[in-house]
């Protein structure tokens, strides 16, 4: 798409953005784009290094030994999503870019697939700077510049978490992976994700007086368990456990299974339980559940338009298992008490969730009940406190359990008064005569690792406008590109 190269300054950005759009780079498959960037750096006369997990570093030294070191960082991988009717092969095919009109402006998108602006824009800026320095169009001699390209960000921040730490060492680090040109990100939540399996005590049960019923919660919006946790959306696991706890206290029921949710980083959209109730109590139980659900639904009025309850009789055959009564009571008491959603909000940033928990999944198996929990917090300390409180709650349940498969990642506590933030804010005001929004987000970012490795290093993240990220609707606002370029170049020139 040659017209992409004519979209304005910096032309080098658009040239590189177009070239990398031809290169397959799904998460875990970054070898070709890494080779392209590495070769481009060597062609322009700059030294490169590749660490054990295949992160790439380009060094552009300053003129003096005592100059400051600035790291510009982006990730090489993209989310590879496409429409159902697309025959695009992400392993071989170039992205099919096109210019569109949206909201009376020019945007770049890709036909039927993700665009890869997340984080192709970061790569484009880094390579444009490298080329302009090589061609003497840009003079950054007063700083030692590092261009850092990480792998596998989208699938768990692998490149950042296993980075050769010397790659990120510097006085300042500028991450180019944000998607709103009117805001700077200066902090993010850290997290703990883990799984627990409870030893299941069950028995065979055959009684013709009992009828098996499936209770289902369906149609919820779901969403990201970090950035969407404060949206007030329904949580299917929370709802099903509330219903079961109340039913268990009102009726003599026997539980066969409980299942809900799929991913640790998603708000669960659906959940179901299979219970047994005496046939002569079926009508009473159904009315009780429906009445309880009606009250729950009021909590989500105007938020969850498609939320629904289904109660159906099912056929489980003649020989099946139910939970032992004592185990069932203890399990429901625990599940009823596990908190889900925002725990509290940040004291300085209005609307920012400080700490949250997501009771993400329940899965019933032959001998165990498995659950997954995700904890997030701006504070590493509070994250551990909430984790320990949950373990204490599980200990108090007197259930036999094992926690395993931990994933932990650090938070990036915001430093509102850092020199880097102050200079960046001043530059934005001088260029655009308005205040930039300073934000922290309730999700994990690579910056958290860099800040954790080097607590004294000042870190900031910004980028051009991108909408529809991680979906085939992804698009990049054209006039936002030079805006971020101007901010970036002015910031690099002001740092000392």
N, C-alpha and C positions, 0 to 999 in steps of 0.2 A: 504494500500500500504506500506508494511513493508520496502521495499527498500528505501523509503523516509527517514527513520531513519538512514540510513547509508551514508548520503550525506556529512558528515564531521562535523567539529566544527562550532558552539557549538551544540552538539548532542541534548541538551535540547530544543533548538529552533525547530529543525525538529520534535521532539517528540510532542511538544505542537502544532506546526503548523498542524501536521497530526490529532491530537485529535480534535482541533477546526473545522477542515474541515468536521468533522462528524456532527457538530451541526448547525441546522438551525439558521440563524441570519440576515434575511432581515431587512431593516430599519423599525423600529417600532416593531420588533419582536425579541428583544435581550434577552428576559428573560432566555432562556436556556443557552446561552453562559455566561451571567452574573452569573447565578447560578454555572456554572462549574468553572469560575475564582474565585468566592467567596469561594467555597468549597475547591479549591486547596490552596488558601491563608490560610484558617483556618487550613487545614491539616498540613501546614508547620509552623504554629504557629504565623501567623501575623494577626493584627487587621484590620478589614474592616469597611467601612461605605457606605451607599447608600443614596443618596439625594432624593428629592421629584420627580425629573424627571427620576430617576433610573440610574444616573451615579454612578459608583463604584470607591471607593478609597481604596487602600491598603497602610498601613503605615509601613515603615521599619525604625525605629528610629536609629540614630547614638549613639555613646557612650557618647558624651558630650552635655550639654545643649546649648552651644554656637555654635554648628556646623551649617553650612549652610544647607538650604533646597533646594533640587533639585526635580523637578517634571518631571517624564517621562510619556508622554501622547499618547494615541492612541484612535481610536473609534472602537466600537464593531460591528457596522452594516456593511453590504456589499451591493453592488448593485446586485440584483438578475436578471440577464439576461441569456437567453439561446437561442440556435438555434431553428429555427422553427420545425425541425424534432426531437427535444429532448422531451422525456416524463418525464424529471426530475421534481420532486415535491419539490420545495424549502422549503415547510413547514415541510417535513418529511425526505427527502432523504439526505444521506451524499453526499458530492461532490466526484466525481470519479476522483481522481488525477492520473496523469501519468507523467513520465519523457520523454522529447522529445529532439531531437537535433535541434537546431536553430542557424544559423550563427556559426556553428562548435563548439557550446558549449551546455552544459546541461541546460535545463530550466524545471521548473515544471509548469504544466498547468492542467486544468480540462476538461474532455471530455464533450463537448457540452454546457458548462456553464461558467459563470465567476468563477475565481479561489478564489476570496476573499482575495488575497494578500493585497489588499486595503480594510481594514487595518489589515489583519491577521498577517502580518509581525510584526507590532507594538506590537500586543498582544504576539506573539511568543518571541520577544526580552524581553519584560517586565517579562513574566513568567519564561524565562530562567534565567534572573538575580535573580529573587526571589528564584528560586530553588537553584542556585549556592550559594547564600548567606546563605540559610538554611543549606546546606550541607558543609559549610565552604570552598567551592572552590573559593569563591570570597569574598574579604574583602573590604567593603565600609563603615567602621565604622565612618569615619570622616565626613560623610554627613547624614542628615536626608533625607531619600528617600521616595518619594510619587509615587505610581503607579496609574495613573488616567486613567480610561476607560470611555469614553463618549458614549452616545446613539445618534442615528438618525442624524449622521453627513451628510449622503448622501442626505437627504431630507430637508435640510434647517438649518443645524448646530444647531438643537434644543437642544441637550445636552449641548453644550458650551454656548448657549445664555441664558439658564435657570439654569445654574450650581449653586450649592452652592459654592459661591466664595472662601470660606475657603479651598475647595478641591484643588484649583489651586494656592493658596498662597505659594510663595517661593522666593528664590533668583534667581533661574534659572529654565526655563522650556524648555525641549527638546521634541519636537513633532516628532513622528516616522511615519509620513504619507507622505513623499516625495518619488519620484519614479525614481531618477537618482543618482547613487552612486558617481558621479563626481561633484556634486553641493550641496551647502547648501542654503536653502531658509531663508531669513532674513526679508521679508516683503511681504505684499499683499494688494490688493485694498479692500476698503470697498464699500458699495453700498446702493443705495436707489431704490427700486422697488415700483411702484405705478400704480394705474389704474385711468383713467379719463373717465367720461361719459358726452357727450355733448347732450343737448336737441336737438332732431331732429325736424326740421321744414320741413314738407313735405306736398304734396297734391296729390290727385288723378289726373291721367293724362290719357286722351284718345285722340289720334290723329293718324289717319290712315296714315298721311304723315311721321310719325316717325317709325324707325325700332330699336329694341333693339339689342345691341351688347355686347358680353362678351369679355373683354380684359384680357388676362391671362399672367402672368410671371411665368415660370416654369423651372425646371431642375437645380436650383442653388445648390451649395454645402452646404450652411448653415454652421453650426458649433456653438461652444460655444461663447456666446457674450462677454466673458472676454478674454480667452487665444487665441481666433481666430479672435478677432476684428481687429487686425492689418495685417491680411493676404491678404487684398485687395479683399475679396470675394464680390460677388454681394449681394445686400440687396433688396429683392423683394418689401418690403413696400416702401422703398426709391424710387425705380424705378417706381412703379405704380403711386405714388403721383407726381413724376416729369412729367410723361407722361400725367396724368390727368390735371395738372396745365397748361401745354402747350396747350393741346387740348382745354381746357376751354377758353383760351385766343384767340384761332384761330377760333373756331367753336361755333355755338350755340348748346350746348349739355345740356342734362338733365341727372342727375345721379340718378340711382335707388339704388345702393349699392356699398360699397367698403369693401373688406375683405382681410386679409393677416396675415400670421404668426400664431403660436400656443402657444409658450412658451416665458416667459419674459427673460429667460436666454439663448435663442437661436437666432442666426441670421436667420431671416425668409427666407425660401426657395421658397415659392410660394405666389402669391397675385393675386387678380382678382377684376375687377370692371364691373358692368353692367351699360351701358349708353344708351341714346336714341339720335339718330341723324336723321335729315331728310333724307329720302331715297335717294334723289338726291345728297346728300352730302356724302353718305356712302363710295364711292370709294375714294373721296378726303381725307376723314378722315383716311381711312385705309392706304393709301399711306403716309400720314403725320406721323402716328404712326409708321409705319414700318421704315421710314427714321429716325425718332427720335430714335427708338430702335437700329438701326444700329450704330448710333453715341454712344449711351450708351454702346453697346456691345464692342466697341473698348477699353473702359476703363478696360475691364476684359479679354483682349486677353491673352491667355495662362493660365488663372486662372479658367475661367468658361466655359469648353468645351461643356457643355450640356445646356447652357442657351438658352431659346427660348421664343418667343412671339407667342401667338395664338389669333386670332380675329375671333369670330364666331357669327353668327346671332342666337338669342335664342327666344323662345316663352314664353312670360310672361303673356299671356292671354289678356283680354280686360280691366280689372280694376286693375291697380297697381299704386304705388306711386312713385313720384320723389321728390328730394329735392327742396325746395324753392330757387329761384335764389340767393337772398342775402345770405342765409345760405350757399349755395353751394360755392359761391365765397369766403366767409370768411373761411370756413372749408379748402378749397384747399390752400388758402394763408397760413394758419397756418401749415398744413401738409407739405407744400413745404419748410417752413422755419425751421422746427424742425431738429436740427442737428443729424446725425447718424454716428457712427464710432469713431475713435480716435479724441479727441479734441486737446490734445498735449501730447508730450512724456516727460519722466523723464529726468531731466537735468544731472543726474550723471550715470544712468544705460543705456547704449546704447541699443536701440531697445525696451525698456520697455514702454508700454503705461502708462502714468501717470493718465489721465482722459479720460473717454469715455462715449458715450451715445448710447443706442440701442432703436430705435423706433420699439418695438418688435411686436406688433399686432394691427390690426384694425378689428373691428367687427361691422357690421351693424345690428341693431335690429329694432323692430317695432317703438319705440319711442326715441331711443338714438343711438348714435355712440360711441362705447367703444374703448379705446386705452390702451395699456400697455407700460410703459417706464421703462428702466433699466439704472441707472447711476452708474458708478464705478469710484473710484479715490483712489490713494495712500494717499491723504490728505482728512481728514474728513472735513476740511474747504472748500476746492475746490469742494468737493461733494455737500455740501450745497449751495455754490454759483451757481453751474450749475443748481441745482434743482430750486433755486429761479429765475434764469434767465428764465428757461422754464415756470414757473408759470407767470412771467411777460409777456412773449410772449403770453401766452394763454389769459391773461387779456387784452392785446392790441388787440386781435382778436375780442373782443366784442361778443364772443359766450357765451352762458349760459352753465356752466359746473360745475361738482363736482368731486373733486379728493378724492379717498378712497382706502382702503385696502393697507396701507403702510407696506412695509417690509424694515427695516433699519438694516444694520450691519456695525460695525466699520472697519476702515482700520488698518493695522499693518505697521506703518511707519518704514522703515528700519533704523537700527542703525549700520552703517558699522564699526564703531570703538569701538564697545562694547567689554568688556573683554571676553565674551563668544565667540564671533566671532573670536577674535584674537587667543584665545587658540585653537579653533577648526581648524582654518587655519594652525596653527603651527603643530598640531598633524597630519593633512593630509599630509603636506609637509614632515615631519619626517618619516611617514610610507610609503609613495608612491613616494617621491621625485618629486612631481609636485604640481603646484598651483591648488587649488580647485576653482571651479567657485562659486562666491557669487551672488545670484539672488534674485529678488523679482518678484512676478507674478501678473498678472492683473485678479485675481479671488479671491473669498472669502475663507478664511481658518479659522479653529477653533482658531489658534494662535491669530487672531485679537481680539477675545473676551478676551483671557487671558491677552494680552498686554494692552487692554483697562481697564480691572479691576485693573491691577497692573502696572502702567506706568514705575515704576522703575525696575521691573523684566526684566531680559534679556532672550530673547526667540530665539530659532533656530529650524529649521526643516530639517531632512535628512532621507534617507532611501535607500534600495537596488533598483536595476534596476527592474522595472516592465513595461512591454509593453502591449498595448491593454486593458488598464483599462476600466472598465464599459462595457465590451463586452465579449462574449464567447471566444475571442482570447486572453484574459488576461493570462500573463505568467510571472514567476519569475525567474530571472537569478541566478542559483545556486551559482556560485562563488562570486556573489555580497553579499551574506548573511554574510560570515565571514568578508568581508571587512568592512561592516557597524558595525558589532559587535566589531571589533578591534577599530574602531574610537570611538564608544560609550563608551567602557570600559576605554580606555585611557582618554577620556574627563571627565568621572566621577571621575577618580583618580586624575585629574589635578585641578579640581575645588576646590576652598577654599575661 
